[in-house]
Amino acid sequence: MGCGGPARAAGPAAATMEHVRVPEGTTGGAGAEDYARALLRACDRDRDGRVGYDDFRRYMDDKELELYRIFQAIDLEHNGCILPEELWHALVKAGYCNATASRLIPSFFFLQVP
C-alpha cells in the first residue's frame, strides 16, 4: 500500500511509469525519460508500480539525510556554513583539478574574480 492506502491506490495521487513521457520538442528527450523512470523505480519501495506520497516522502527523507552528511563532510570547521576553502578542498578531493575547483568557487559564492 505504498500509495497512501486503498482509498488512493489507483487514484491521481499515484505516479506510475505511464506518467513518464517527455513531450516532443522539449529538452532532455530519452535521457530525461530514463532518469525519470529510474527515479520512479527508486521511490517505489513496495514495488507496486506506483509512487504515492509515502513512497516519495521516504525517498526524499533519505536524500535529505544524504545531503546533510555531505554538507557535514565539507564543513571542516563544523560551524554550520561552507567556506570557499572548504568547498575547494572537497572539489579537489572529489577529483576536480585545482584549476577547475578554482574556477567553480567564485560562481558558487558569487565572488568577484579580478
Contact map, one row per residue, 1 for C-alpha under 8 A:
111111001000000000000000000000000000000000000101000000000000000000000000000000000000000000000000000000000000000000
111110000000000000000000000000000000000000011101011111100000000000000000000000000000000000000000000000000000000000
111111011000110000000000000000000000000000000000011111100000000000000000000000000000000000000000000000000000000000
111111111000000000000000000000000000000000000000000111000000000000000000000000000000000000000000000000000000000000
111111111000000000000000000000000000000000000000000000000000000000000000000000000000000000000000000000000000000000
101111111000000000000000000000000000000000000000000000000000000000000000000000000000000000000000000000000000000000
000111111010000000000000000000000000000000000000000000000000000000000000000000000000000000000000000000000000000000
001111111111110000000000000000000000000000000000000000000000000000000000000000000000000000000000000000000000000000
101111111110010000000000000000000000000000000000000000000000000000000000000000000000000000000000000000000000000000
000000011111110000000000000000000000000000000000000000000000000000000000000000000000000000000000000000000000000000
000000111111110000000000000000000000000000000000000000000000000000000000000000000000000000000000000000000000000000
000000010111111000000000000000000000000000000000000000000000000000000000000000000000000000000000000000000000000000
001000010111111000000000000000000000000000000000000110000000000000000000000000000000000000000000000000000000000000
001000011111111100000000000000000000000000000000011110000000000000000000000000000000000000000000000000000000000000
000000000001111111100000000000000000000100000000011100000000000000000000000000000000000000000000000000000000000000
000000000000011111110000000000000000000100000000111000000000000000000000000000000000000000000000000000000000000000
000000000000001111110000000000000000100100000000110000000000000000000000000000000000000000000000000000000000000000
000000000000001111111000000000000000000000000000000000000000000000000000000000000000000000000000000000000000000000
000000000000001111111000000000000000000000000000000000000000000000000000000000000000000000000000000000000000000000
000000000000000111111100000000001001100000000000000000000000000000000000000000000000000000000000000000000000000000
000000000000000001111110000000001000000000000000000000000000000000000000000000000000000000000000000000000000000000
000000000000000000011111010111011000000000000000000000000000000000000000000000000000000000000000000000000000000000
000000000000000000001111110000000000000000000000000000000000000000000000000000000000000000000000000000000000000000
000000000000000000000111110010000000000000000000000000000000000000000000000000000000000000000000000000000000000000
000000000000000000000011111000000000000000000000000000000000000000000000000000000000000000000000000000000000000000
000000000000000000000111111110000000000000000000000000000000000000000000000000000000000000000000000000000000000000
000000000000000000000000111110000000000000000000000000000000000000000000000000000000000000000000000000000000000000
000000000000000000000100011111111000000000000000000000000000000000000000000000000000000000000000000000000000000000
000000000000000000000101011111111000000000000000000000000000000000000000000000000000000000000000000000000000000000
000000000000000000000100000111111100000000000000000000000000000000000000000000000000000000000000000000000000000000
000000000000000000000000000111111110000000000000000000000000000000000000000000000000000000000000000000000000000000
000000000000000000000100000111111111000000000000000000000000000000000000000000000000000000000000000000000000000000
000000000000000000011100000111111111100000000000000000000000000000000000000000000000000000000000000000000000000000
000000000000000000000000000001111111110000000000000000000000000000000000000000000000000000000000000000000000000000
000000000000000000000000000000111111111000000000000000000000000000000000000000000000000000000000000000000000000000
000000000000000000010000000000011111111100000000000000000000000000000000000000000000000000000000000000000000000000
000000000000000010010000000000001111111110000000000000000000000000000000000000000000000000000000000000000000000000
000000000000000000000000000000000111111111000000000000000000000000000000000000000000000000000000000000000000000000
000000000000000000000000000000000011111111100000000000000000000000000000000000000000000000000000000000000000000000
000000000000001110000000000000000001111111110000011000000000000000000000000000000000000000000000000000000000000000
000000000000000000000000000000000000111111111010100000000000000000000000000000000000000000000000000000000000000000
000000000000000000000000000000000000011111111000000000000010000000000000000000000000000000000000000000000000000000
000000000000000000000000000000000000001111111000001000110110000000000000000000000000000000000000000000000000000000
010000000000000000000000000000000000000111111111111000110000000000000000000000000000000000000000000000000000000000
010000000000000000000000000000000000000011111110000000100000000000000000000000000000000000000000000000000000000000
110000000000000000000000000000000000000000011111000000000000000000000000000000000000000000000000000000000000000000
000000000000000000000000000000000000000010011111110000000000000000000000000000000000000000000000000000000000000000
110000000000000000000000000000000000000000010111110000000000000000000000000000000000000000000000000000000000000000
000000000000000110000000000000000000000010010011111000000000000000000000000000000000000000000000000000000000000000
011000000000011110000000000000000000000100010011111100000000000000000000000000000000000000000000000000000000000000
011000000000011100000000000000000000000100110000111111110000000000000000000000000000000000000000000000000000000000
011100000000111000000000000000000000000000000000011111110000000000000000000000000000000000000000000000000000000000
011100000000110000000000000000000000000000000000001111111000000000000000000000000000000000000000000000000000000000
011100000000000000000000000000000000000000000000001111111100000000000000000000000000000000000000000000000000000000
011000000000000000000000000000000000000000111000001111111110000000000000000000000000000000000000000000000000000000
000000000000000000000000000000000000000000110000001111111111000000000000000000000000000000000000000000000000000000
000000000000000000000000000000000000000000000000000011111111100000000000000000000000000000000000000000000000000000
000000000000000000000000000000000000000000100000000001111111110000000000000000000000000000000000000000000000000000
000000000000000000000000000000000000000001100000000000111111111000000000000000000000000000000000000000000000000000
000000000000000000000000000000000000000000000000000000011111111100000000000000000000000000000000000000000000000000
000000000000000000000000000000000000000000000000000000001111111110000000000000000000000000000000000000000000000000
000000000000000000000000000000000000000000000000000000000111111111000000000000000000000000000000000000000000000000
000000000000000000000000000000000000000000000000000000000011111111100000000000000000000000000000000000000000000000
000000000000000000000000000000000000000000000000000000000001111111110000000000000000000000000000000000000000000000
000000000000000000000000000000000000000000000000000000000000111111111000000000000000000000000000000000000000000000
000000000000000000000000000000000000000000000000000000000000011111111100000000000000000000000000000000000000000000
000000000000000000000000000000000000000000000000000000000000001111111110000000000000000000000000000000000000000000
000000000000000000000000000000000000000000000000000000000000000111111111000000000000000000000000000000000000000000
000000000000000000000000000000000000000000000000000000000000000011111111100000000000000000000000000000000000000000
000000000000000000000000000000000000000000000000000000000000000001111111110000000000000000000000000000000000000000
000000000000000000000000000000000000000000000000000000000000000000111111111000000100000000000000000000000000000000
000000000000000000000000000000000000000000000000000000000000000000011111111101000000000000000000000000000000000000
000000000000000000000000000000000000000000000000000000000000000000001111111100000000000000000000000000000000000000
000000000000000000000000000000000000000000000000000000000000000000000111111100000100011001000000000000000000000000
000000000000000000000000000000000000000000000000000000000000000000000011111111111110010000000000000000000000000000
000000000000000000000000000000000000000000000000000000000000000000000001111111000000010000000000000000000000000000
000000000000000000000000000000000000000000000000000000000000000000000000001111100000000000000000000000000000000000
000000000000000000000000000000000000000000000000000000000000000000000001001111111000000000000000000000000000000000
000000000000000000000000000000000000000000000000000000000000000000000000001011111000000000000000000000000000000000
000000000000000000000000000000000000000000000000000000000000000000000000001001111100000000000000000000000000000000
000000000000000000000000000000000000000000000000000000000000000000000000001001111110000000000000000000000000000000
000000000000000000000000000000000000000000000000000000000000000000000010011000011111011000000000000000000000000000
000000000000000000000000000000000000000000000000000000000000000000000000001000001111111000000000000000000000000000
000000000000000000000000000000000000000000000000000000000000000000000000000000000111111100000000000000001000100000
000000000000000000000000000000000000000000000000000000000000000000000000000000000011111110000000000000000000000000
000000000000000000000000000000000000000000000000000000000000000000000000011100000111111111000000000000000000000000
000000000000000000000000000000000000000000000000000000000000000000000000010000000111111111100000000000001000000000
000000000000000000000000000000000000000000000000000000000000000000000000000000000001111111110000000011001000000000
000000000000000000000000000000000000000000000000000000000000000000000000000000000000111111111000000000000000000000
000000000000000000000000000000000000000000000000000000000000000000000000010000000000011111111100000000000000000000
000000000000000000000000000000000000000000000000000000000000000000000000000000000000001111111111100010000000000000
000000000000000000000000000000000000000000000000000000000000000000000000000000000000000111111111110010000000000000
000000000000000000000000000000000000000000000000000000000000000000000000000000000000000011111111000000000000000000
000000000000000000000000000000000000000000000000000000000000000000000000000000000000000001111111000000000000000000
000000000000000000000000000000000000000000000000000000000000000000000000000000000000000000111111100000000000000000
000000000000000000000000000000000000000000000000000000000000000000000000000000000000000000111111110110000000000000
000000000000000000000000000000000000000000000000000000000000000000000000000000000000000000110011111110000000000000
000000000000000000000000000000000000000000000000000000000000000000000000000000000000000000010001111111000000000000
000000000000000000000000000000000000000000000000000000000000000000000000000000000000000000000000111111100000000000
000000000000000000000000000000000000000000000000000000000000000000000000000000000000000000000001111111110000000000
000000000000000000000000000000000000000000000000000000000000000000000000000000000000000100110001111111111000000000
000000000000000000000000000000000000000000000000000000000000000000000000000000000000000100000000011111111100000000
000000000000000000000000000000000000000000000000000000000000000000000000000000000000000000000000001111111110000000
000000000000000000000000000000000000000000000000000000000000000000000000000000000000000000000000000111111111000000
000000000000000000000000000000000000000000000000000000000000000000000000000000000001001100000000000011111111101000
000000000000000000000000000000000000000000000000000000000000000000000000000000000000000000000000000001111111111110
000000000000000000000000000000000000000000000000000000000000000000000000000000000000000000000000000000111111111000
000000000000000000000000000000000000000000000000000000000000000000000000000000000000000000000000000000011111111000
000000000000000000000000000000000000000000000000000000000000000000000000000000000001000000000000000000001111111000
000000000000000000000000000000000000000000000000000000000000000000000000000000000000000000000000000000000111111100
000000000000000000000000000000000000000000000000000000000000000000000000000000000000000000000000000000001111111110
000000000000000000000000000000000000000000000000000000000000000000000000000000000000000000000000000000000100011111
000000000000000000000000000000000000000000000000000000000000000000000000000000000000000000000000000000000100001111
000000000000000000000000000000000000000000000000000000000000000000000000000000000000000000000000000000000000000111
